[in-house]
Amino acid sequence: MTTLLWLRRDLRRADLPVLLAAADATSDDVAVVFVVDPALWQSGGTVRRAWLAASVQATNDSYDGQLTVLYGDPRDVIPAAARRIGVTSVHVSRETTPFGSRRDQQVAKALRDNGIDWVETGTPYAIGPGTLTTKAGTGFKVFTAYRRAWSDHGAPAPAGDAEPSWRNVDSDAQALAALRAAQDAPGLIDLPEAGESAALGRWRDFLDEALGDYDTDRDRADRHGTSGLSPYLKVGAIHPRTLLADLGSRSGTGRYTFVSELAWRDFYADVLWRQPRSGWHDLTDALQHMPYDEVGPDVEAWRQGRTGYPFVDAGMRQLLATGWMHNRVRMVTASFLTKDLHVWWPVGASFFLNRLLDGDVASNNHGWQWVAGTGTDAAPYFRVFNPITQGKKFDPDGDYVRRWVPELRHLSGSAVHEPWRHTDGYREGYPERIVDHAAERHVALERYQSNRAATDR
Ligand SMILES: Cc1cc2nc3c(=O)[nH]c(=O)nc-3n(C[C@H](O)[C@H](O)[C@H](O)COP(=O)(O)OP(=O)(O)OC[C@H]3O[C@@H](n4cnc5c(N)ncnc54)[C@H](O)[C@@H]3O)c2cc1C
């Protein structure tokens, strides 16, 4: 009997345990399916939708053109397809986000009611959420302890290849139209090449050219010091297990730090799985009495990269132009919104989530909470990023700012970080600062003190 492999955040063919499971469970063939779920599709944002569509298309190539694309609510579509094709089991990589887990429980129940098995194998993580616990049996609250346990546990080796026969099933015309429309959206930015070969190519380039200096270069916004793999990890075009296996016997601080970043990804997924509410609410009550400002024109200036702070604006414009932003600049732009504009972090998190190719509730929203001071291991609230000194430190020659902010290209070197110090600084129309950072830092700290006082009462 046929088995059904339902791909979601695992859009690849290599190192895919669930493919082995689906192949092992049949003596006939495997139907491979992706579902365009209108609820997720509409909420995803143009850029992320287009990236997903391109990734699905590339996956179809990996599966020799045998990927079936269906349209509709998976709670209806998957059981209906399973009955129509006549499968004995449906195979998935375990989904651990609040939305995905809830949906899967309902799909699994509908299948089981029809006598069809639901089988979960693997997750999108090196070590899946819920696997690691403290001695007391609870989840880890701080990264350093999690990182130790994560290393001690170790990741499994990559899965081998499977070459089952594929069951050819017609795709829904509506699903194919949605994929096409997403990629033809008016005004869409240029996307990187999608798919697992592109991901592997990028990974090999990173190993050859950047891993050695990763520890120092990863913070430099003006260098290509990081892997750029996050959009591929997001859709599962490559799995962290593959990366860890390739790093194998390599040594050095670059390797150590890179592995730690993969552990951060797992850590945030674990935190979200244990506390699903933390996706859109403060993880801790550290700022429970914090007064926040309403969203107004300053937030719109932040969104458009027109705050008058060059490093912040360069980051926001990089995001709008490419669907990706350097990690250091994500921290600085998030700090600016939460501490200079005094806006609650979910406002920024949802803006990022819609525009990032790697937009991911666990990494994004906990990254925001880390900066805002409500999350795990949070930087103390009084550590407010200074957008000017951060720019000078992590873009010392100003190349990053000049790349993304054309109105400042006439300024040389680090002068771009302070156009107000130059008589011709605003010559090309760069906006004046919307707030005074020093003054707003003071306001943020005062609000924090009043929040503490209210908490202690
Ligand atoms: C406010 C804010 C929002 C963020 N939003 C996202 C998001 O939506 N999706 C996302 O994947 N990452 C997010 N990050 C984490 C980080 O910025 C990106 O993973 C990284 O910039 C991706 O670039 P890269 O692949 O070149 O990273 P590399 O430096 O090459 O790191 C390799 C991989 O490790 C993981 N990683 C690295 N840093 C982190 C981190 N701090 N937290 C979790 N995982 C990490 C990513 O999967 C990344 O691809 C966010 C960070 C902040 C501060």
The ligand as an ORCA input file, in Angstrom:
! r2SCAN-3c Opt
* xyz 0 1
  C      15.471     40.804     16.650
  C      15.967     39.535     16.031
  C      15.156     38.827     15.152
  C      15.599     37.620     14.584
  N      14.760     36.923     13.740
  C      15.148     35.723     13.239
  C      14.279     34.956     12.409
  O      13.125     35.321     12.170
  N      14.751     33.784     11.899
  C      16.008     33.335     12.159
  O      16.387     32.270     11.648
  N      16.841     34.023     12.959
  C      16.464     35.202     13.501
  N      17.316     35.911     14.300
  C      18.624     35.332     14.622
  C      19.755     35.748     13.662
  O      19.745     37.123     13.469
  C      19.672     35.040     12.317
  O      19.501     33.652     12.481
  C      20.947     35.262     11.502
  O      21.171     36.633     11.306
  C      20.807     34.553     10.167
  O      21.913     34.798      9.356
  P      22.915     33.641      8.992
  O      22.184     32.450      8.490
  O      23.959     34.216      8.131
  O      23.486     33.298     10.439
  P      24.825     32.565     10.878
  O      25.562     33.517     11.737
  O      25.535     31.980      9.736
  O      24.277     31.422     11.854
  C      23.958     30.117     11.386
  C      22.550     29.769     11.791
  O      22.436     29.751     13.211
  C      21.138     30.190     13.585
  N      21.264     31.411     14.391
  C      22.233     32.337     14.346
  N      22.033     33.294     15.282
  C      20.896     32.969     15.912
  C      20.156     33.560     16.974
  N      20.556     34.664     17.579
  N      19.001     32.978     17.350
  C      18.572     31.821     16.768
  N      19.247     31.215     15.770
  C      20.386     31.778     15.344
  C      20.379     30.494     12.305
  O      19.625     29.375     11.955
  C      21.507     30.759     11.332
  O      21.143     30.546     10.000
  C      16.891     37.112     14.896
  C      17.702     37.847     15.774
  C      17.243     39.036     16.337
  C      18.140     39.777     17.279
*
